Amino acid sequence: MLRIAVPNKGSLADTAAEMLAEAGYTGRRDPKDLHVIDPVNEVEFFYLRPKDIATYVGSGALDVGITGRDLLLDARMPGAREIESLGFGASTFRFAGPPGRFATLADLDGVRVATAYPGLVDAYLDEHGVAVDLVPLDGAVESAVQLGVADAVADVVSTGTTLRQAGLEIFGPVLLQSEAVLIGAPVEAPGAETLLRRLRGVMVARRYVLVDYDLPANLVDEAVTIAGGIESPTISPLRDPAWVAVRVMIERTRANQVMDALYAIGARAILVTAIHNARL
């Protein structure tokens, strides 16, 4: 059986579970369950702390796992490899400190930097030739400067509001753009390719929709410039030889703009349908 590590809590847990369910797998129903077998799909799920998943997968104890790219890099497990970005859980890592004190990475040399990701930050600073005194903390690092245990912090940033409320300003380059990723053990296990194909199908289904519409046959070329599809639209004849039926796959975020544009050139009976799953 394919052994899959899944976050048991945290910001990635719910979406990871939903994605696996949409891919046809049967996971846990009780949040207290830490091990679930799906005999139909020949997989075992192990629900673990997100920070531990890279360690289990990198050691070969488990075959694949879903975790954050930040957690993968922070674990520093040579055997764990990123297989695929999964399109959720995006986050950005930045440095922050008291206003006006720091401007560049070089300004951090020799100071104390608090972070919940010491492995990730140490590797980044080492790569850039900056030596700091790392202060590992388990969350809420924005308070470290105010409480006097650090001179600067390295943390996840979305809007920056939390850091500003703590009296800090962002400086320097982006350390990392992170998101949820599928990771694999050093040796690919049987069934891993099927899992990857299914997850890709879910990502396609979330990103695209199907658009069906009727159109005067002489306007097909113009309609294709509006929505060309992944490869090309499917065009079928109608009883009226002057009209055709068109089906095309487009990005979900463009659906209303495409419908407006198609209607404007003469398309009618325009329907948008969600995609449950796909194989491309």
PyMOL commands that set and color helices and strands:
alter all, ss='L'
color gray80, all
select helices_A, chain A and resi 13-22+50-58+69-75+105-108+118-127+141-143+161-165+192-207+217-226+252-265
alter helices_A, ss='H'
color red, helices_A
select strands_A, chain A and resi 2-7+35-38+43-48+64-68+81-85+91-97+112-115+133-136+152-157+169-178+180-184+208-216+234-237+243-251+268-274
alter strands_A, ss='S'
color yellow, strands_A
deselect
rebuild
show_as cartoon
